[in-house]
Each structure stands twice: as structure tokens, then as C-alpha cells.
Amino acid sequence: MTVSAKDYRKFLDPAIVFKLKSLELRAKSVVEGFMVGLHKSPYHGFSVEFSEHRPYMQGDPIKNLDWKVYAKSEKYFVKQFEDETNLIAHVIVDVSNSMDYKHTGKITKYEYAATLAASMIYLMINQHDAVGLTLYSDKIESYIQPKASRINLRKMLTELASVRPHNKTQTAESLNKIAENVKKRGLIILFSDFFDDIDKVLTAIKKFHYKKNEIIVFQILDPVEVDFAFGKDAIFVDKETGEEMTTQPFQIRKAYAETMKEFLHKIKTECMRNRIDYNLIETTSSFDRALFNYFKKRRQMF
């Protein structure tokens, strides 16, 4: 499938993308839609042959300028060498029961996270980066070590497609174990709703930072988890304990909103303080926003 310039936007819409049967096809369509969108956006030229070129910077030898690319884009790009393009990336995805939730959105938090993670993996493998995948709940569920190969791509996509959210969340404990196994500096990409002891989670995330890794955090939430826009009566069920509570949402909306605002502010503030890229993504959000933030981060690393 090739995404045309006419309909690229629909391949960035989660509700439409998820109608595609295979995760690999979704990832490919999202990436193609994203690349077409870059050419049509104010960032036109940003994606020019992105796997082989980078923007010219002061001090670069003039002899390395690619004049053919300049003729197409009227922007200065230089050819990247092999040691400039190699990246080791670790994609980490929360597969605990709390991720198995949808209300306003058409897809669950895990389905959204898996599609976004798959798209980034697809993009990185096509940039000849070494990518690995770790899935966790209250333990490490699976681990695929970073490799820059099509075989590794299929392994990771198969793993993301086959798992279903289960078990309780122990994000901090899992991240501590993962951090111990990251031996070489690289890029850490983390997907979770972070419904856990946030102080412990933040401490665990910082361990990657202390080991000189670059980190991008994607907090994936259903819109109703942010605005609490439920109807008149509702039964709330804890996805991990099964505990139920019946109430009228308006009675607790104010308290919930204040607690959620404080929760989100704390994560964002602590991430910014430690130079960790933080992104709050709702499951109805177009995929290009998250992909652009990844793309921008990667280019800053070289």
C-alpha cells in the first residue's frame, strides 16, 4: 500500500488506521502518511531523504553538500556517514491491565501505544538503526535485543501484535530491571499510562538519564481519563483488581480533575527538570504529533 498526497491525513487517524488488519501494515501506512505530511507541512524539506542526509551546520565541509538535494528542496543538506546514522534504541511498552481501556477513543491505550511503537520501530529500522523491544507489566514479559535488521523488525511487530494486556502494573520495578540491562548509551522510548506510584516511576526513569541515555516518554491516556466526561451514572471498575464503585461522576469530577492535573504536572515537570522529553498523548490524537517529536529528538542526537 502506498499513501497518496491526497489522503495521507486519514492514515494518521487512529480510528481509520486500526481498521487495517495487520500491525505491520498499520505501521507502514502511518509512517508513509507521516512522511507525505512532512512534505506538505511547514516543515517541508525536513524529511528530505531523512535516512541519508542531515541539515548543513556551520563547520561542515562544503564538499559534503549534496547539490542534488538542494536543487529539489532549496535547502542545504550534507550526506551522513555511517558513524553518524547508527543509533541504538530501546522501545519499552507497558502491557499491564490498565492499558486495556477505551471509552471516548475507538481503540484501547495499549492498541494505540502498540501502533505508535510499531510505527517508530518501522521508521528506525528503515533508518538502519538498531532497535530492541521490551514489554512489561508487573514483570518483564518479553525482551528482544536491539538489532538493525528486517528479521528483528518482524519479531518486534509480531510480539506487539500478539500480546494482550494482563497482570498488575509495577512500572518502577520493571524499569529498574531494564535499566540494568542497558549497557550502551542510546535512545529510550517509553509508552505507559503511568498509573502507578509516580515518585518511584520517576526515580526509575532517571536511572536511564544517569547512564547518559536520551529519553522520550509517551504517556498514553484515553480522553475521558483526562477530562472525566462521563454520563450521569457510572460504574467504575479497577482494571487490575476488579474492584467496583458506583457513583454519579459530577460528584467527584472536581476532585478528580484536581488530582489528575497535579499528577500530570508532576510527571511533566520532573521530566523537563531532567531533560527528558515528555509527551501526553490521547488515544484520539493523530499519530503525526508523536512521530514528529520522535523525529526531532533523533535529529538532535546527531
C-alpha positions as CSV (number, residue, x, y, z in Angstrom):
1,M,0.0,0.0,0.0
2,T,1.3,3.5,-0.9
3,V,-0.2,6.5,0.8
4,S,-1.0,9.3,-1.7
5,A,-0.6,13.0,-1.0
6,K,-4.4,13.4,-1.3
7,D,-5.4,11.0,1.5
8,Y,-2.3,11.0,3.8
9,R,-4.2,12.5,6.7
10,K,-6.5,9.6,7.1
11,F,-3.5,7.3,7.7
12,L,-2.6,9.3,10.7
13,D,-6.1,9.0,12.3
14,P,-6.1,6.1,14.9
15,A,-9.8,5.2,14.2
16,I,-9.0,4.7,10.5
17,V,-5.6,3.1,10.8
18,F,-6.9,0.5,13.2
19,K,-9.2,-0.8,10.5
20,L,-6.2,-2.2,8.8
21,K,-5.8,-5.9,9.7
22,S,-2.0,-6.3,10.4
23,L,0.2,-4.2,12.7
24,E,2.9,-4.1,10.1
25,L,0.5,-2.6,7.5
26,R,-0.7,-0.1,10.1
27,A,2.9,0.9,10.9
28,K,3.9,1.2,7.3
29,S,0.8,3.3,6.5
30,V,1.3,5.6,9.5
31,V,5.0,6.2,8.5
32,E,4.2,6.8,4.9
33,G,1.4,9.2,5.9
34,F,3.7,11.0,8.2
35,M,6.4,11.4,5.6
36,V,3.9,12.7,3.0
37,G,2.6,15.1,5.6
38,L,6.0,16.5,6.3
39,H,6.4,17.4,2.7
40,K,3.1,19.2,2.7
41,S,3.5,20.9,6.1
42,P,5.5,24.0,7.2
43,Y,8.3,21.5,7.8
44,H,8.7,20.9,4.1
45,G,12.3,19.7,3.4
46,F,12.7,18.4,7.0
47,S,12.3,14.9,5.8
48,V,14.3,15.0,2.6
49,E,15.9,11.6,2.3
50,F,16.0,11.5,6.1
51,S,17.9,8.3,6.4
52,E,20.9,9.5,4.4
53,H,21.1,13.3,5.0
54,R,21.0,15.9,7.7
55,P,20.8,19.7,7.6
56,Y,24.0,21.6,6.9
57,M,25.6,23.0,10.0
58,Q,28.3,25.7,10.4
59,G,31.6,24.0,10.2
60,D,30.6,21.2,7.9
61,P,32.9,20.8,4.9
62,I,31.4,22.4,1.8
63,K,32.5,19.4,-0.2
64,N,29.9,17.3,1.7
65,L,27.0,19.4,0.5
66,D,24.5,17.4,-1.7
67,W,23.7,19.7,-4.5
68,K,21.1,17.4,-6.0
69,V,19.0,17.6,-2.8
70,Y,19.5,21.4,-2.8
71,A,18.1,21.5,-6.3
72,K,14.9,19.7,-5.1
73,S,14.4,21.5,-1.8
74,E,16.4,24.7,-2.0
75,K,17.8,23.7,1.4
76,Y,21.3,22.7,2.3
77,F,21.9,19.1,3.3
78,V,25.0,17.1,3.8
79,K,25.5,13.3,3.3
80,Q,25.7,11.5,6.5
81,F,28.4,8.9,7.1
82,E,27.8,5.5,8.7
83,D,29.0,6.5,12.2
84,E,26.5,9.4,12.2
85,T,23.5,7.3,11.4
86,N,23.9,4.4,13.9
87,L,21.5,4.6,16.8
88,I,20.7,2.1,19.5
89,A,17.1,2.4,20.6
90,H,15.1,0.6,23.3
91,V,11.3,0.7,22.9
92,I,9.6,-0.1,26.2
93,V,5.8,-0.7,26.3
94,D,3.5,-1.2,29.3
95,V,1.3,-4.2,28.8
96,S,-0.5,-4.2,32.2
97,N,-4.2,-4.4,32.6
98,S,-4.7,-0.7,33.0
99,M,-3.6,-0.3,29.4
100,D,-6.6,-2.4,28.2
101,Y,-9.0,0.6,28.4
102,K,-11.1,2.6,26.0
103,H,-14.1,4.9,26.4
104,T,-14.0,8.0,24.2
105,G,-11.5,6.6,21.8
106,K,-12.1,3.8,19.3
107,I,-9.0,1.8,20.4
108,T,-7.5,0.9,23.8
109,K,-4.5,2.6,25.3
110,Y,-2.4,-0.5,24.5
111,E,-3.6,-0.7,20.9
112,Y,-2.7,2.9,20.4
113,A,0.7,2.5,22.1
114,A,1.4,-0.7,20.1
115,T,0.6,1.0,16.8
116,L,2.7,4.1,17.7
117,A,5.6,1.9,18.9
118,A,5.4,-0.2,15.8
119,S,5.5,2.9,13.6
120,M,8.6,4.2,15.3
121,I,10.3,0.8,15.1
122,Y,9.4,0.6,11.4
123,L,10.8,4.1,10.9
124,M,14.0,3.4,12.8
125,I,14.8,0.0,11.1
126,N,14.4,1.8,7.8
127,Q,17.0,4.3,9.0
128,H,19.3,1.4,9.7
129,D,19.1,1.9,13.5
130,A,19.4,-1.0,15.9
131,V,16.1,-1.3,17.8
132,G,15.1,-3.5,20.6
133,L,11.7,-4.1,22.4
134,T,10.8,-4.7,26.0
135,L,7.2,-5.4,27.2
136,Y,6.4,-5.3,30.9
137,S,3.5,-5.5,33.4
138,D,4.4,-6.5,37.0
139,K,7.5,-8.2,35.5
140,I,9.4,-8.3,32.2
141,E,7.1,-10.1,29.8
142,S,9.4,-10.2,26.8
143,Y,12.7,-8.8,25.6
144,I,14.1,-8.5,22.1
145,Q,17.7,-7.2,21.9
146,P,18.5,-4.3,19.6
147,K,19.4,-5.2,16.0
148,A,19.2,-3.3,12.7
149,S,17.6,-6.0,10.6
150,R,14.3,-6.8,8.9
151,I,14.1,-10.0,10.8
152,N,14.2,-8.1,14.1
153,L,11.5,-5.8,12.8
154,R,9.2,-8.7,12.2
155,K,10.0,-10.2,15.6
156,M,9.1,-7.0,17.4
157,L,5.9,-6.4,15.4
158,T,4.8,-10.0,16.0
159,E,5.4,-9.6,19.7
160,L,3.4,-6.3,19.9
161,A,0.6,-7.8,17.9
162,S,0.2,-11.0,19.8
163,V,0.3,-9.7,23.4
164,R,-2.8,-8.7,25.3
165,P,-2.7,-6.5,28.4
166,H,-2.6,-8.5,31.6
167,N,-1.4,-8.5,35.2
168,K,-0.9,-5.6,37.5
169,T,1.4,-2.6,37.0
170,Q,4.8,-2.4,38.5
171,T,6.4,0.2,36.3
172,A,9.2,1.3,38.6
173,E,10.4,-2.2,39.4
174,S,10.3,-3.2,35.7
175,L,12.2,-0.1,34.6
176,N,14.9,-0.6,37.2
177,K,15.5,-4.1,35.8
178,I,15.5,-2.8,32.2
179,A,18.0,0.0,33.1
180,E,20.4,-2.6,34.5
181,N,20.4,-4.4,31.1
182,V,21.1,-1.2,29.0
183,K,24.8,-1.3,28.6
184,K,25.4,1.1,25.7
185,R,24.1,4.6,25.5
186,G,21.2,5.2,23.2
187,L,17.6,6.3,22.9
188,I,14.9,5.1,25.4
189,I,11.3,5.3,24.2
190,L,8.8,4.6,26.9
191,F,5.0,4.1,26.4
192,S,2.7,3.8,29.5
193,D,-0.2,5.4,31.3
194,F,2.0,5.6,34.4
195,F,-0.9,4.7,36.7
196,D,1.5,3.6,39.4
197,D,3.5,5.2,42.3
198,I,4.7,8.1,40.3
199,D,7.6,9.1,42.6
200,K,9.1,5.6,42.2
201,V,8.4,5.6,38.5
202,L,10.2,9.0,38.0
203,T,13.2,7.7,40.0
204,A,13.4,4.7,37.8
205,I,13.2,6.8,34.6
206,K,16.0,9.0,35.8
207,K,18.3,6.0,36.0
208,F,18.3,5.9,32.2
209,H,19.3,9.6,32.2
210,Y,22.1,9.0,34.7
211,K,23.5,6.4,32.3
212,K,23.7,9.1,29.6
213,N,20.7,7.8,27.5
214,E,18.4,10.1,25.7
215,I,14.8,9.5,26.8
216,I,11.3,10.1,25.2
217,V,8.3,9.4,27.4
218,F,4.8,9.0,25.9
219,Q,2.0,9.0,28.5
220,I,-0.9,7.4,26.7
221,L,-4.4,8.2,28.1
222,D,-8.0,7.9,26.9
223,P,-9.5,11.4,26.7
224,V,-12.1,10.6,29.4
225,E,-9.2,9.8,31.8
226,V,-8.1,13.4,31.3
227,D,-11.4,15.3,31.4
228,F,-13.6,12.8,33.3
229,A,-16.5,13.4,30.9
230,F,-18.7,10.5,31.9
231,G,-22.5,10.5,31.8
232,K,-24.9,10.9,34.8
233,D,-24.3,7.5,36.4
234,A,-21.3,5.2,36.1
235,I,-19.8,2.1,37.5
236,F,-16.0,2.4,37.8
237,V,-14.0,-0.9,37.7
238,D,-10.4,-1.1,38.6
239,K,-8.8,-3.0,35.6
240,E,-6.2,-4.6,37.8
241,T,-8.1,-5.5,41.0
242,G,-11.7,-5.9,39.7
243,E,-12.9,-3.6,42.5
244,E,-16.1,-1.7,41.6
245,M,-17.6,1.6,42.6
246,T,-21.0,3.1,41.6
247,T,-21.3,6.9,41.7
248,Q,-22.5,9.9,39.8
249,P,-19.5,11.4,38.1
250,F,-20.3,15.0,38.7
251,Q,-20.0,14.4,42.4
252,I,-16.3,13.6,42.1
253,R,-15.3,15.4,38.9
254,K,-13.8,18.4,40.6
255,A,-11.7,16.3,43.0
256,Y,-10.6,14.0,40.1
257,A,-9.7,17.0,37.9
258,E,-7.5,18.5,40.5
259,T,-5.8,15.2,41.3
260,M,-5.2,14.4,37.6
261,K,-3.9,17.9,37.0
262,E,-1.4,17.5,39.8
263,F,-0.4,14.0,38.6
264,L,0.2,15.2,35.0
265,H,2.0,18.3,36.1
266,K,4.4,16.4,38.4
267,I,5.4,14.0,35.6
268,K,5.9,16.8,33.1
269,T,7.8,19.0,35.5
270,E,10.1,16.2,36.7
271,C,10.8,15.1,33.1
272,M,11.6,18.7,32.0
273,R,13.9,19.2,35.0
274,N,15.9,16.1,34.0
275,R,16.0,17.0,30.3
276,I,13.6,14.1,29.5
277,D,11.2,14.6,26.6
278,Y,7.6,14.2,27.9
279,N,4.5,13.8,25.7
280,L,1.0,13.5,26.8
281,I,-0.9,11.7,24.0
282,E,-4.6,10.9,24.0
283,T,-5.8,7.9,22.1
284,T,-7.8,10.1,19.7
285,S,-4.7,12.1,18.7
286,S,-3.3,11.9,15.2
287,F,-0.1,9.8,15.1
288,D,2.0,12.5,13.4
289,R,2.4,14.6,16.6
290,A,4.2,11.8,18.4
291,L,6.2,10.8,15.4
292,F,7.4,14.3,14.8
293,N,8.5,14.6,18.4
294,Y,10.5,11.4,18.0
295,F,11.9,12.5,14.7
296,K,13.0,15.9,16.1
297,K,14.7,14.1,19.1
298,R,16.6,11.8,16.9
299,R,18.0,14.5,14.7
300,Q,19.1,16.4,17.8
301,M,21.3,13.5,18.8
302,F,23.5,13.8,15.7
